[in-house]
Amino acid sequence: MPEYLTAKQVAKNLQVKPLTIYQWARDGKIPAIKIGRVWRFHKGAIDKFLEEQLREKGYEL
């Protein structure tokens, strides 16, 4: 079963506030799914998103 993270967990990993993660999710800036009133973030999708962002900025992984 895939691992899903809360906004608080994603925020901790990215060292930003959870409110920032919620805003990014609402704005479609970060991959997320809303189940009822709760946002969830697929760990693999977040990892892929971050890698893509780094590559766009010119970083090699």
PyMOL Python script that loads the backbone (N, CA, C, O; Angstrom):
from pymol import cmd

cmd.read_pdbstr("""\
ATOM      1  N   MET A   1       0.852  -1.183   0.000  1.00  0.00           N
ATOM      2  CA  MET A   1       0.000   0.000   0.000  1.00  0.00           C
ATOM      3  C   MET A   1       0.897   1.245   0.000  1.00  0.00           C
ATOM      4  O   MET A   1       1.870   1.300   0.752  1.00  0.00           O
ATOM      5  N   PRO A   2       0.580   2.247  -0.837  1.00  0.00           N
ATOM      6  CA  PRO A   2       1.406   3.459  -0.901  1.00  0.00           C
ATOM      7  C   PRO A   2       1.363   4.245   0.408  1.00  0.00           C
ATOM      8  O   PRO A   2       0.388   4.195   1.158  1.00  0.00           O
ATOM      9  N   GLU A   3       2.441   4.965   0.654  1.00  0.00           N
ATOM     10  CA  GLU A   3       2.523   5.769   1.869  1.00  0.00           C
ATOM     11  C   GLU A   3       2.009   7.182   1.591  1.00  0.00           C
ATOM     12  O   GLU A   3       2.473   7.851   0.668  1.00  0.00           O
ATOM     13  N   TYR A   4       1.062   7.618   2.386  1.00  0.00           N
ATOM     14  CA  TYR A   4       0.513   8.960   2.281  1.00  0.00           C
ATOM     15  C   TYR A   4       0.930   9.767   3.498  1.00  0.00           C
ATOM     16  O   TYR A   4       0.963   9.254   4.616  1.00  0.00           O
ATOM     17  N   LEU A   5       1.246  11.031   3.272  1.00  0.00           N
ATOM     18  CA  LEU A   5       1.711  11.915   4.325  1.00  0.00           C
ATOM     19  C   LEU A   5       0.675  12.994   4.609  1.00  0.00           C
ATOM     20  O   LEU A   5      -0.140  13.339   3.753  1.00  0.00           O
ATOM     21  N   THR A   6       0.724  13.512   5.816  1.00  0.00           N
ATOM     22  CA  THR A   6      -0.106  14.662   6.167  1.00  0.00           C
ATOM     23  C   THR A   6       0.631  15.941   5.762  1.00  0.00           C
ATOM     24  O   THR A   6       1.826  15.915   5.467  1.00  0.00           O
ATOM     25  N   ALA A   7      -0.089  17.040   5.752  1.00  0.00           N
ATOM     26  CA  ALA A   7       0.536  18.331   5.448  1.00  0.00           C
ATOM     27  C   ALA A   7       1.616  18.653   6.478  1.00  0.00           C
ATOM     28  O   ALA A   7       2.650  19.230   6.143  1.00  0.00           O
ATOM     29  N   LYS A   8       1.372  18.284   7.711  1.00  0.00           N
ATOM     30  CA  LYS A   8       2.356  18.542   8.769  1.00  0.00           C
ATOM     31  C   LYS A   8       3.654  17.774   8.510  1.00  0.00           C
ATOM     32  O   LYS A   8       4.742  18.309   8.719  1.00  0.00           O
ATOM     33  N   GLN A   9       3.544  16.531   8.058  1.00  0.00           N
ATOM     34  CA  GLN A   9       4.726  15.725   7.770  1.00  0.00           C
ATOM     35  C   GLN A   9       5.500  16.292   6.577  1.00  0.00           C
ATOM     36  O   GLN A   9       6.728  16.368   6.608  1.00  0.00           O
ATOM     37  N   VAL A  10       4.775  16.688   5.529  1.00  0.00           N
ATOM     38  CA  VAL A  10       5.425  17.270   4.356  1.00  0.00           C
ATOM     39  C   VAL A  10       6.107  18.581   4.745  1.00  0.00           C
ATOM     40  O   VAL A  10       7.238  18.847   4.339  1.00  0.00           O
ATOM     41  N   ALA A  11       5.410  19.392   5.532  1.00  0.00           N
ATOM     42  CA  ALA A  11       5.974  20.678   5.966  1.00  0.00           C
ATOM     43  C   ALA A  11       7.251  20.471   6.760  1.00  0.00           C
ATOM     44  O   ALA A  11       8.221  21.207   6.580  1.00  0.00           O
ATOM     45  N   LYS A  12       7.260  19.485   7.628  1.00  0.00           N
ATOM     46  CA  LYS A  12       8.448  19.212   8.430  1.00  0.00           C
ATOM     47  C   LYS A  12       9.619  18.817   7.532  1.00  0.00           C
ATOM     48  O   LYS A  12      10.742  19.280   7.731  1.00  0.00           O
ATOM     49  N   ASN A  13       9.354  17.961   6.544  1.00  0.00           N
ATOM     50  CA  ASN A  13      10.405  17.510   5.633  1.00  0.00           C
ATOM     51  C   ASN A  13      10.944  18.655   4.775  1.00  0.00           C
ATOM     52  O   ASN A  13      12.137  18.698   4.476  1.00  0.00           O
ATOM     53  N   LEU A  14      10.074  19.578   4.379  1.00  0.00           N
ATOM     54  CA  LEU A  14      10.480  20.691   3.522  1.00  0.00           C
ATOM     55  C   LEU A  14      10.875  21.930   4.318  1.00  0.00           C
ATOM     56  O   LEU A  14      11.301  22.937   3.752  1.00  0.00           O
ATOM     57  N   GLN A  15      10.730  21.844   5.620  1.00  0.00           N
ATOM     58  CA  GLN A  15      11.079  22.939   6.529  1.00  0.00           C
ATOM     59  C   GLN A  15      10.318  24.223   6.208  1.00  0.00           C
ATOM     60  O   GLN A  15      10.890  25.311   6.133  1.00  0.00           O
ATOM     61  N   VAL A  16       9.001  24.058   6.020  1.00  0.00           N
ATOM     62  CA  VAL A  16       8.094  25.191   5.854  1.00  0.00           C
ATOM     63  C   VAL A  16       6.921  24.977   6.794  1.00  0.00           C
ATOM     64  O   VAL A  16       6.798  23.921   7.415  1.00  0.00           O
ATOM     65  N   LYS A  17       6.067  25.970   6.894  1.00  0.00           N
ATOM     66  CA  LYS A  17       4.895  25.849   7.765  1.00  0.00           C
ATOM     67  C   LYS A  17       3.808  25.011   7.087  1.00  0.00           C
ATOM     68  O   LYS A  17       3.684  25.032   5.862  1.00  0.00           O
ATOM     69  N   PRO A  18       3.022  24.276   7.877  1.00  0.00           N
ATOM     70  CA  PRO A  18       1.920  23.504   7.293  1.00  0.00           C
ATOM     71  C   PRO A  18       0.957  24.372   6.485  1.00  0.00           C
ATOM     72  O   PRO A  18       0.418  23.909   5.480  1.00  0.00           O
ATOM     73  N   LEU A  19       0.732  25.601   6.895  1.00  0.00           N
ATOM     74  CA  LEU A  19      -0.160  26.481   6.136  1.00  0.00           C
ATOM     75  C   LEU A  19       0.370  26.721   4.723  1.00  0.00           C
ATOM     76  O   LEU A  19      -0.413  26.873   3.785  1.00  0.00           O
ATOM     77  N   THR A  20       1.669  26.754   4.567  1.00  0.00           N
ATOM     78  CA  THR A  20       2.272  26.902   3.243  1.00  0.00           C
ATOM     79  C   THR A  20       1.941  25.687   2.385  1.00  0.00           C
ATOM     80  O   THR A  20       1.602  25.831   1.211  1.00  0.00           O
ATOM     81  N   ILE A  21       2.037  24.497   2.962  1.00  0.00           N
ATOM     82  CA  ILE A  21       1.725  23.262   2.239  1.00  0.00           C
ATOM     83  C   ILE A  21       0.257  23.258   1.818  1.00  0.00           C
ATOM     84  O   ILE A  21      -0.058  22.895   0.685  1.00  0.00           O
ATOM     85  N   TYR A  22      -0.639  23.656   2.714  1.00  0.00           N
ATOM     86  CA  TYR A  22      -2.061  23.721   2.365  1.00  0.00           C
ATOM     87  C   TYR A  22      -2.293  24.686   1.209  1.00  0.00           C
ATOM     88  O   TYR A  22      -3.060  24.384   0.295  1.00  0.00           O
ATOM     89  N   GLN A  23      -1.645  25.828   1.241  1.00  0.00           N
ATOM     90  CA  GLN A  23      -1.800  26.821   0.179  1.00  0.00           C
ATOM     91  C   GLN A  23      -1.279  26.267  -1.151  1.00  0.00           C
ATOM     92  O   GLN A  23      -1.943  26.400  -2.179  1.00  0.00           O
ATOM     93  N   TRP A  24      -0.100  25.649  -1.132  1.00  0.00           N
ATOM     94  CA  TRP A  24       0.455  25.058  -2.344  1.00  0.00           C
ATOM     95  C   TRP A  24      -0.482  23.989  -2.896  1.00  0.00           C
ATOM     96  O   TRP A  24      -0.672  23.897  -4.109  1.00  0.00           O
ATOM     97  N   ALA A  25      -1.070  23.176  -2.008  1.00  0.00           N
ATOM     98  CA  ALA A  25      -2.000  22.124  -2.441  1.00  0.00           C
ATOM     99  C   ALA A  25      -3.237  22.747  -3.089  1.00  0.00           C
ATOM    100  O   ALA A  25      -3.661  22.312  -4.160  1.00  0.00           O
ATOM    101  N   ARG A  26      -3.809  23.751  -2.453  1.00  0.00           N
ATOM    102  CA  ARG A  26      -4.988  24.429  -3.013  1.00  0.00           C
ATOM    103  C   ARG A  26      -4.690  25.053  -4.364  1.00  0.00           C
ATOM    104  O   ARG A  26      -5.530  25.038  -5.264  1.00  0.00           O
ATOM    105  N   ASP A  27      -3.491  25.602  -4.504  1.00  0.00           N
ATOM    106  CA  ASP A  27      -3.094  26.278  -5.743  1.00  0.00           C
ATOM    107  C   ASP A  27      -2.587  25.316  -6.812  1.00  0.00           C
ATOM    108  O   ASP A  27      -2.297  25.737  -7.932  1.00  0.00           O
ATOM    109  N   GLY A  28      -2.475  24.025  -6.480  1.00  0.00           N
ATOM    110  CA  GLY A  28      -2.004  23.033  -7.434  1.00  0.00           C
ATOM    111  C   GLY A  28      -0.504  23.075  -7.668  1.00  0.00           C
ATOM    112  O   GLY A  28      -0.020  22.553  -8.672  1.00  0.00           O
ATOM    113  N   LYS A  29       0.232  23.685  -6.761  1.00  0.00           N
ATOM    114  CA  LYS A  29       1.686  23.797  -6.900  1.00  0.00           C
ATOM    115  C   LYS A  29       2.424  22.555  -6.425  1.00  0.00           C
ATOM    116  O   LYS A  29       3.601  22.370  -6.737  1.00  0.00           O
ATOM    117  N   ILE A  30       1.738  21.706  -5.675  1.00  0.00           N
ATOM    118  CA  ILE A  30       2.342  20.492  -5.137  1.00  0.00           C
ATOM    119  C   ILE A  30       1.306  19.374  -5.285  1.00  0.00           C
ATOM    120  O   ILE A  30       0.119  19.612  -5.058  1.00  0.00           O
ATOM    121  N   PRO A  31       1.730  18.154  -5.663  1.00  0.00           N
ATOM    122  CA  PRO A  31       0.750  17.083  -5.861  1.00  0.00           C
ATOM    123  C   PRO A  31       0.080  16.683  -4.541  1.00  0.00           C
ATOM    124  O   PRO A  31       0.742  16.393  -3.544  1.00  0.00           O
ATOM    125  N   ALA A  32      -1.240  16.680  -4.575  1.00  0.00           N
ATOM    126  CA  ALA A  32      -1.999  16.365  -3.359  1.00  0.00           C
ATOM    127  C   ALA A  32      -3.394  15.884  -3.741  1.00  0.00           C
ATOM    128  O   ALA A  32      -3.864  16.104  -4.857  1.00  0.00           O
ATOM    129  N   ILE A  33      -4.031  15.234  -2.801  1.00  0.00           N
ATOM    130  CA  ILE A  33      -5.415  14.807  -2.973  1.00  0.00           C
ATOM    131  C   ILE A  33      -6.186  15.223  -1.727  1.00  0.00           C
ATOM    132  O   ILE A  33      -5.690  15.111  -0.606  1.00  0.00           O
ATOM    133  N   LYS A  34      -7.391  15.699  -1.940  1.00  0.00           N
ATOM    134  CA  LYS A  34      -8.228  16.082  -0.810  1.00  0.00           C
ATOM    135  C   LYS A  34      -9.307  15.024  -0.649  1.00  0.00           C
ATOM    136  O   LYS A  34     -10.074  14.750  -1.572  1.00  0.00           O
ATOM    137  N   ILE A  35      -9.352  14.439   0.531  1.00  0.00           N
ATOM    138  CA  ILE A  35     -10.349  13.423   0.860  1.00  0.00           C
ATOM    139  C   ILE A  35     -11.257  14.036   1.913  1.00  0.00           C
ATOM    140  O   ILE A  35     -10.886  14.147   3.082  1.00  0.00           O
ATOM    141  N   GLY A  36     -12.439  14.429   1.490  1.00  0.00           N
ATOM    142  CA  GLY A  36     -13.315  15.176   2.397  1.00  0.00           C
ATOM    143  C   GLY A  36     -12.689  16.525   2.677  1.00  0.00           C
ATOM    144  O   GLY A  36     -12.508  17.336   1.768  1.00  0.00           O
ATOM    145  N   ARG A  37     -12.361  16.762   3.919  1.00  0.00           N
ATOM    146  CA  ARG A  37     -11.728  18.022   4.305  1.00  0.00           C
ATOM    147  C   ARG A  37     -10.235  17.875   4.590  1.00  0.00           C
ATOM    148  O   ARG A  37      -9.584  18.820   5.035  1.00  0.00           O
ATOM    149  N   VAL A  38      -9.701  16.684   4.329  1.00  0.00           N
ATOM    150  CA  VAL A  38      -8.326  16.377   4.702  1.00  0.00           C
ATOM    151  C   VAL A  38      -7.448  16.246   3.457  1.00  0.00           C
ATOM    152  O   VAL A  38      -7.797  15.540   2.511  1.00  0.00           O
ATOM    153  N   TRP A  39      -6.311  16.931   3.470  1.00  0.00           N
ATOM    154  CA  TRP A  39      -5.329  16.815   2.391  1.00  0.00           C
ATOM    155  C   TRP A  39      -4.361  15.683   2.700  1.00  0.00           C
ATOM    156  O   TRP A  39      -3.924  15.514   3.838  1.00  0.00           O
ATOM    157  N   ARG A  40      -4.032  14.903   1.659  1.00  0.00           N
ATOM    158  CA  ARG A  40      -3.032  13.857   1.788  1.00  0.00           C
ATOM    159  C   ARG A  40      -2.056  13.972   0.618  1.00  0.00           C
ATOM    160  O   ARG A  40      -2.412  14.426  -0.470  1.00  0.00           O
ATOM    161  N   PHE A  41      -0.820  13.551   0.871  1.00  0.00           N
ATOM    162  CA  PHE A  41       0.262  13.707  -0.082  1.00  0.00           C
ATOM    163  C   PHE A  41       0.951  12.367  -0.254  1.00  0.00           C
ATOM    164  O   PHE A  41       1.467  11.803   0.711  1.00  0.00           O
ATOM    165  N   HIS A  42       0.965  11.855  -1.473  1.00  0.00           N
ATOM    166  CA  HIS A  42       1.606  10.580  -1.757  1.00  0.00           C
ATOM    167  C   HIS A  42       3.114  10.785  -1.715  1.00  0.00           C
ATOM    168  O   HIS A  42       3.648  11.630  -2.435  1.00  0.00           O
ATOM    169  N   LYS A  43       3.790  10.029  -0.890  1.00  0.00           N
ATOM    170  CA  LYS A  43       5.228  10.212  -0.691  1.00  0.00           C
ATOM    171  C   LYS A  43       6.001  10.125  -2.005  1.00  0.00           C
ATOM    172  O   LYS A  43       6.874  10.953  -2.265  1.00  0.00           O
ATOM    173  N   GLY A  44       5.691   9.144  -2.822  1.00  0.00           N
ATOM    174  CA  GLY A  44       6.379   8.987  -4.105  1.00  0.00           C
ATOM    175  C   GLY A  44       6.152  10.174  -5.031  1.00  0.00           C
ATOM    176  O   GLY A  44       7.072  10.605  -5.727  1.00  0.00           O
ATOM    177  N   ALA A  45       4.926  10.708  -5.045  1.00  0.00           N
ATOM    178  CA  ALA A  45       4.618  11.862  -5.898  1.00  0.00           C
ATOM    179  C   ALA A  45       5.350  13.106  -5.411  1.00  0.00           C
ATOM    180  O   ALA A  45       5.807  13.914  -6.219  1.00  0.00           O
ATOM    181  N   ILE A  46       5.464  13.262  -4.101  1.00  0.00           N
ATOM    182  CA  ILE A  46       6.189  14.404  -3.541  1.00  0.00           C
ATOM    183  C   ILE A  46       7.677  14.293  -3.875  1.00  0.00           C
ATOM    184  O   ILE A  46       8.303  15.282  -4.257  1.00  0.00           O
ATOM    185  N   ASP A  47       8.241  13.099  -3.733  1.00  0.00           N
ATOM    186  CA  ASP A  47       9.658  12.896  -4.059  1.00  0.00           C
ATOM    187  C   ASP A  47       9.921  13.206  -5.532  1.00  0.00           C
ATOM    188  O   ASP A  47      10.899  13.875  -5.867  1.00  0.00           O
ATOM    189  N   LYS A  48       9.047  12.718  -6.406  1.00  0.00           N
ATOM    190  CA  LYS A  48       9.195  12.968  -7.844  1.00  0.00           C
ATOM    191  C   LYS A  48       9.056  14.464  -8.144  1.00  0.00           C
ATOM    192  O   LYS A  48       9.827  15.013  -8.932  1.00  0.00           O
ATOM    193  N   PHE A  49       8.094  15.110  -7.529  1.00  0.00           N
ATOM    194  CA  PHE A  49       7.881  16.546  -7.707  1.00  0.00           C
ATOM    195  C   PHE A  49       9.135  17.328  -7.321  1.00  0.00           C
ATOM    196  O   PHE A  49       9.558  18.227  -8.048  1.00  0.00           O
ATOM    197  N   LEU A  50       9.721  16.991  -6.191  1.00  0.00           N
ATOM    198  CA  LEU A  50      10.921  17.687  -5.729  1.00  0.00           C
ATOM    199  C   LEU A  50      12.093  17.473  -6.678  1.00  0.00           C
ATOM    200  O   LEU A  50      12.842  18.406  -6.964  1.00  0.00           O
ATOM    201  N   GLU A  51      12.250  16.250  -7.163  1.00  0.00           N
ATOM    202  CA  GLU A  51      13.322  15.967  -8.118  1.00  0.00           C
ATOM    203  C   GLU A  51      13.134  16.775  -9.399  1.00  0.00           C
ATOM    204  O   GLU A  51      14.099  17.309  -9.946  1.00  0.00           O
ATOM    205  N   GLU A  52      11.892  16.866  -9.879  1.00  0.00           N
ATOM    206  CA  GLU A  52      11.605  17.651 -11.084  1.00  0.00           C
ATOM    207  C   GLU A  52      11.919  19.129 -10.868  1.00  0.00           C
ATOM    208  O   GLU A  52      12.467  19.792 -11.748  1.00  0.00           O
ATOM    209  N   GLN A  53      11.567  19.633  -9.693  1.00  0.00           N
ATOM    210  CA  GLN A  53      11.834  21.033  -9.384  1.00  0.00           C
ATOM    211  C   GLN A  53      13.338  21.305  -9.369  1.00  0.00           C
ATOM    212  O   GLN A  53      13.794  22.329  -9.878  1.00  0.00           O
ATOM    213  N   LEU A  54      14.098  20.393  -8.789  1.00  0.00           N
ATOM    214  CA  LEU A  54      15.551  20.551  -8.744  1.00  0.00           C
ATOM    215  C   LEU A  54      16.160  20.525 -10.143  1.00  0.00           C
ATOM    216  O   LEU A  54      17.046  21.319 -10.459  1.00  0.00           O
ATOM    217  N   ARG A  55      15.673  19.602 -10.978  1.00  0.00           N
ATOM    218  CA  ARG A  55      16.186  19.520 -12.348  1.00  0.00           C
ATOM    219  C   ARG A  55      15.875  20.802 -13.130  1.00  0.00           C
ATOM    220  O   ARG A  55      16.714  21.278 -13.895  1.00  0.00           O
ATOM    221  N   GLU A  56      14.680  21.358 -12.944  1.00  0.00           N
ATOM    222  CA  GLU A  56      14.302  22.602 -13.608  1.00  0.00           C
ATOM    223  C   GLU A  56      15.225  23.748 -13.199  1.00  0.00           C
ATOM    224  O   GLU A  56      15.479  24.660 -13.986  1.00  0.00           O
ATOM    225  N   LYS A  57      15.715  23.697 -11.987  1.00  0.00           N
ATOM    226  CA  LYS A  57      16.622  24.738 -11.472  1.00  0.00           C
ATOM    227  C   LYS A  57      18.071  24.489 -11.856  1.00  0.00           C
ATOM    228  O   LYS A  57      18.950  25.289 -11.537  1.00  0.00           O
ATOM    229  N   GLY A  58      18.325  23.356 -12.555  1.00  0.00           N
ATOM    230  CA  GLY A  58      19.672  23.075 -13.040  1.00  0.00           C
ATOM    231  C   GLY A  58      20.495  22.167 -12.152  1.00  0.00           C
ATOM    232  O   GLY A  58      21.690  21.995 -12.393  1.00  0.00           O
ATOM    233  N   TYR A  59      19.889  21.580 -11.126  1.00  0.00           N
ATOM    234  CA  TYR A  59      20.625  20.665 -10.254  1.00  0.00           C
ATOM    235  C   TYR A  59      20.602  19.272 -10.851  1.00  0.00           C
ATOM    236  O   TYR A  59      19.595  18.847 -11.417  1.00  0.00           O
ATOM    237  N   GLU A  60      21.710  18.567 -10.723  1.00  0.00           N
ATOM    238  CA  GLU A  60      21.776  17.184 -11.172  1.00  0.00           C
ATOM    239  C   GLU A  60      21.660  16.263  -9.981  1.00  0.00           C
ATOM    240  O   GLU A  60      22.242  16.511  -8.925  1.00  0.00           O
ATOM    241  N   LEU A  61      20.904  15.198 -10.161  1.00  0.00           N
ATOM    242  CA  LEU A  61      20.690  14.237  -9.063  1.00  0.00           C
ATOM    243  C   LEU A  61      21.428  12.956  -9.326  1.00  0.00           C
ATOM    244  O   LEU A  61      21.368  12.032  -8.515  1.00  0.00           O
TER     245      LEU A  61
END
""", "prot")
cmd.dss("prot")
cmd.show_as("cartoon", "prot")
cmd.util.cbc("prot")
cmd.orient("prot")
